[in-house]
């Protein structure tokens, strides 16, 4: 299966897109590269449920104390001296969404990471901080983060929820954050909500309000979350915002929007999706094209032919392969692999343009 994986640098200033034919060796390679390099998944693109299921304790907590220790790490000449830093936290659990700690109100959390010697004294956790933590228990009873990226999310505050423990309770807590006024908390909550497989109406309501915010990072992130509903309302909200948004830079949240668009499969929304294939933002065009490929509706053929002239090579390729899938043309050169397409893209583009011109003439 062909796919595009999106990663970004922690600063958010640079994005790396990689196209692969997925196989187990490639997946293992990507995992090792992500662990070794300074790249992280695009915020909002990780699913919550697998991390939740793998955790023994998911909680809203207060950091009571932090102790730091270090030990030498394998030398890296190009990066200077490195050390392994261990932060040992004492946390007070204020609310739990999944709990196997047998009644303990205070637990110990250990977090190990490799850092430069110059920053070894500084832990990402500070006394007095409030976090949403996904934790797994060790044989010694000490907890560790369940996931390198989703394991700890800082919040100014999380309201306690009276409902029973589970993903629904966590979703309610995050939705409540959206009604507050702290921007960082809102962004963090939105990115976590985007990782839920299903969002209830109570959660979508405050998300919808944020879809019209003047702050584009908030609005686009909220739109990415709302698009999980796969409804015409979500796509129309995106269209309206794009009509008034004048930014030239491509906000990081647009990548997440493209990811959500690619899952829209309701043919009733096809006209709106076709409009988005002409967006000036590559992420939007890619997401809309993938949605059309998912729908495989013959009425989208004129839009696909138009996108054969797109400036982005991947958009062109999706147009080619979607046309072949819709019309069942897998013989000859009509359905090239991405590798072959990249070798001589204009050849395949011209091939499909010629076929479409003849097909249109025959239909008229």
Beta strands, then each sheet from edge to edge (+ up, - down):
strand 1: 2-8
strand 2: 15-21
strand 3: 40-41
strand 4: 57-72
strand 5: 82-99
strand 6: 106-116
strand 7: 130-137
strand 8: 143-145
strand 9: 152-155
sheet 1: 2+ 1- 3+
sheet 2: 9+ 7- 4+ 5- 6+ 8+
end
